[in-house]
């Protein structure tokens, strides 16, 4: 059996980091972890080929080679996935589709014949048996939440690691919280399921064996969803670092209550964690209550962010505008909070109703759903009737994004972060990619682009006053270029 695994092209979003790629000489931010994991579940005597459209085009010869096309993607990949399905059909190649896009949105793809809905582990054996018999069904779904302790090491050999900036590894699935707008509960449930520390170490060792030495993204829904298991993993990671003498660093996603556990934060830093993405959403308590973001309510969010920064973690933040309770000046509140907290990488999006979420169900019952979401929360195509006047919301969002990433505000935010930040933990490798990005930034940000003065002031002040922070300052300057370009395209 010959299987072609295809990952769609990323649109220009926050998470694509497209405008950073030319600085670092890579083709994509992350490889398709889901497809690489599915590939590891397939029989070893099957011939596999993976095409990531963010790395290279899909050739007709690839399709002609295959017996089957396995297609995966997120909601944001809908247009690209549809084009792949069209091309496969034109070449007479049957498609099996899975992943978040198809789990909640398969009805929109009548041209695709077969779907794996939900997580693959609980359905893949039946799919393989049916493919071998030549009797595949239209739908496959696991009867229960799969045991991720049975998930194999991804097939890293199917991609060229040098095409990517960061490697993804998953420890857990699921989140104990139930935010109204979030589809994690739909996809992965509210009871976090974790791999064993030995599994994670095996995946990291596999990356080392393939030559990887740089950052690893622990792509969990909430890294601290099961704190006991998280502590066990951190103990294993600390020991692994010492044994392997590696300089790999980590970043992950966690809820803001991480700041309430200084011992856990300390262990994360000791294990090599450098960054954490936190869903802050909004500083307005009414909106937090509205969306059931209870872990953020009744706390000083600025203080929580700064505790993590002082501990040695850079906080990347997710923010949302467009809640029913948002006042017309919500954009000012968001701007002031982000500037004051020093959340440099502030991913602000417009609220959209994702399929099968509690938000979608509520808005549908109120007759407010206008269309299915395209999955890109930076796109102004909001898919429901908003309480705040739509023109006010869209205009305010665009102005907020432009203002946040205007060089003078952005470099000021970096300085605010650096004042609180205490670089700690094991050092990560300074690679040729890092040096290439820095040298290119000297020209692009220091000469060609607006904000030149702010860039040179940042580098000079950091080099003279806090030289240990110079590397992170330079990295944030480059990342700001990406977000500025995204903001300009709104």
Buried (B, 14 or more C-beta within 10 A) or exposed (E): BEBBBBBBBBBBBBBBBBBBBBBBBBBBBBBBBBBBBBBBBBEEEBEBBBBBBBBEEBEEEBBEBBEBBBBBBBBBBBEBBBBBBEBBBEEEBBBBBBBBBBBBBBEBBEEBBBBBBBBBBBBBEBBBEBBEEEEBEEEBEBEEBBEBEEBBBBBBBBBBBEBBBBBBBBBBBBBBBBBBBBBBBBBBBBEBBBBBBEBBBEBBBBBBEEEBEBBBBBBBBBBBBBBEBBBBBBBBBBEBBEEEEBBBBBBBBBBBBBBBBEEBBBBBBBBBBBBBBBBBBBBBBEBBBBBBBEBBEEBEBBEBBBBBBBBBBBBBBBBBBBBBBBEEEBBEBBBEBBBBBBBBBBBBBBBBBBBBBBBBBBBEEEEBBEEBBBBBBBBEEBBBEBEBEEEEBBEBBBBBBBBBBBBEBBBBBBBBBBBBBBBBBBEBBEBEBBEBBBEBBEEBBBEEBEBEEBBBEBBEBBEEEBEEBBBBBBBBBBBBBBBBBBBEEB
